[in-house]
């Protein structure tokens, strides 16, 4: 089945829903990764044949040896190439899924359902790229014969030091996990926290993006929604709307009554509006 049908379950999509330029395509990623790996192999072989590898090793360590073999340059290069290709694959798939979701026939642009799909895709892509980076680093350390198991203690201390040095970043990260777990609001909800008011577009690990009153994009730290009172206007089926009218002079009373009666009548004609005295 076509790629669109796999992602959308057979929903109709517009033709050319996702047609990226070559630089943003998976073919470009494969080409760059293979070019990098093969180029490193050629340069490494040249260094070994000409003696530059032994000279470089002696220059760095003062002893005899082969720099290409001892540093495992080729293995490191292919590890980097594979990690880069996997990250490129995640980017291409996430971009394609976002583009196809936006171009679905019959799906209104900017709808809550569409925003939820895009948010899930962005979040999944972020976690996937973090996982690919960690796995790539572990393979890289193993390629150069570093004791990966013994590094766990050092990494723990580094993590603690990083957390202390960037407390605000850690707070926003924990706030993001808290919102993903307890879900005080969802993508597409209309919320207000402090002076921030808008429709939630995406809930990230550090920031949350909203669409404001004037269709602007607001990026707010996650701690804003966990450390202050949060109003979610979308959790109830009905909302109370209070309207106030001012009078410049007593002669405007008749105009005001006409205006209020007109508004009341139009609201009563709307089946989705319930008027309470």
N, C-alpha and C positions, 0 to 999 in steps of 0.2 A: 504493500500500500504506500501511497505518497507520504512524504514527511509531514504534510499538514494534517492528513487524516490520523496519523499516529498520535500527534500532539493534541488535536482537537476532537478526536473521537468521531471523525467523519463529518464535522461541521464544514459548511461551505466557506471558503475564503476567497478573497480577491486574487486574481492572477498577479504574479510578481510581488507577492506579499513581502518576500524577503529576497532582495537582490543586492547584496553588498558589493562594494568595490573589491578588487583583487587583494588589496593590502589588508582588508578586514576579513578575508575568507580563510577557511581552513587550509586551502591549497597553499596560501602564502606562508602559513605557519609551518606546514610540512617542509616547504622549500627552504625556509630559513633555518629550521632545525637540522635538516640533512646537510645543508651547505656548511653550517657551523661545525658539525661533527666531522664531516669529510675534510674540511679545511684544517682542522686541528690535527687530524691523522696525517695529512700530507706534510704539514709543518713539523710535526714530531718526527716523522720518518726522515725528513731532510736534516733535522738537527742531529739525529743519531748517526746518519751517514757521514756528515761533515765533522763530527766530533764536538759540535757546539753543545750538545746535551751534557757530555762529560765535563767540558770546560765550565759550563754554568753550574754544575753540581759542585765542582771543586772550588769555584769562586764563592759559592754560598756557604759551603760546609768546611772547606779546607781538606777534604778527603776525596778519595777516588770513588766514582760511581756514575750512574746514568740518571740524569735528572728526570727524563721522560718516564723511565721505568719506576724510579723510586717515588716520584710524586704522582704516578699513575695519571698522567695528563689526559690520556685518551679516555679512560674510564670516567674521569671527572667531566670531560667535555660532553660525552654522551649522556651522562646523568643530567647535566644542565640542559642539554637539548631536549631530552625526554620530558623534563619538568616544564620547560617552556612550551612544548607542544601540548601537553596535557592542559596547561592553563589556557592556551589559545583555544583548545577544543571547548572548554567550559564557556569562554567568552562568546564563541560563535554560536553555541547551542542556546545560551541564555538570550543573546541578541535576536536570534531567529524566533525563539518562542515569544519574546516581547512583541516583535514586529507582526507576527502572525496573529497573536491575540488582539492587537490593536486593529488589524485589518479584517477581523471577522465580519461577515455580512450580517447585518441586523443587530450588531452589538453597538450601542451608543458609546461614542468616545467619552472617556472620563467617567464611565459608570462605576458603581461600587464593585460590581463583579469583575470588571476589567482591571481596576486598581488592585484588587485582591490577588488576581493571578500574577500581575506584574510584581507585586510585593513578594509573593512566594518565590517567584523565579529569581529575583534579586538576592533574597536571603539565602536560597539554596546555592546560588552561584558563589556567594561570599564564603559560605562554609566549605564548599568544594575547593575553592582556590586556597583557602587556609590549609586544608588537609593536604592538598597537593604540595604546597610549599614545605610543610613539616616533613612529609614523606621524602621529598627531594633532598632536604637537608640531611635526614638520617642516612639516605643512600650515599650522599656525598661524603659524609663523615666515615661511613663504612668503606668507601672506595679508597680513602687515603689512610686506612688502617688506624683510625682513631678509636679508642675504646668508648663506644657509644653508651654502654651500660654505666660506665663510671662517670659519664657526664651528667647523669640524671641529678645527682646532688648539686652539681654546679649550676645546672639549669634552674633548679629550685631556688637557689639563692639569687640568681639573676632575675627570676620572676618576681620574687619578693622585693628586691631593690627597685625593679621597674614599677611595681605597684605603688611603692612609697614615693617614688619620684614623680609619678603622674596620678595622683589621687583622684583628680577630677575626671580623668579619662576612665579610671577604674570604676568610679561612681556611676558614670553614664553607661558603662558597659553592664554593670550589675542592674541598673535601672532598666536597660533594654531587655535583659533576661527576665526580670520581674514582670515587665509588661507582656512579654511573649508567653509567660507561664500563666498569669492570672487574667490577662486580657481585659483591662478596664475599658478598652475601646478596640475597634477593629478598623481595618482599612475601609474607607468610605463613610465613616462616622463623622458627624459634625461635633467638634469638641472645643472647649475653651479652658485654658489654664493661664492664670495671670493675665497678661495682655495679649496672649496668643489665641487667635480664633480662626478656625478654618476646618476644611475637610481633610481627613487623614489620607495621605497618598501612599506612604510607605513607612514601616516601622523597622529601622535598622538597629544595629548593635550599639551604635553611639548616638546617632541622631534620628529624629523622626521628621519626615517631610509632610507638610500640609499645603493645601491650596487656599489662599486667603480670600478676602472679600473682593478684591480687585483682580482675581485670577493670578495673583503672584504666588511664587513658591516660597514657603517658609521652612527653614531648616532649624529645628530647635533641639537642644540637648535633651536626652531622655530623662535626666534628673528633673527637668522642669515639670514633667507630668507625674512624678512620684513624690516630689518634695513640696508640692503645693496643691490646693484644692482643685479638683478636676471636674468639669461639667461636661457630661456627654448628652447632647441634645437628641441623639438618635436611638436611645434605649427605650423611649416611650413612643407609643403609636400617635399620641396627641400632645400638642404643646400649647401653652397659654401665651397669647400675644396681647399685650397691653399697649394701647395707643393713647397718646395725650395730645390735645389740641389747645393752643393758646389763643386768647382774645386780646386784640389791641384796644378795642373799645366796646361798650355795651351794645352799640348798634350792630355788631357782628354776630349777635346771638342767633338771628334767623339763618344767616349763612352757615353757621356752625351746625345748627340742627339739620339743615338740608344735607350738609356734607355727611354727617354721622348717619342719617337715615339712608342715604344712598349707599354708603359703605356697608351698613347692616344688611340691606336688601341683597347686595351682591354676595355677601358672605353667606346669607341664608340660602341663596340659590346654588351654592357650591356644596355638593353632598359630602365632601371631605372635611367640611368645617362644622364645628359644633359650637353654638353660641350659648354662653351661660350668663345669667344676669348677676 
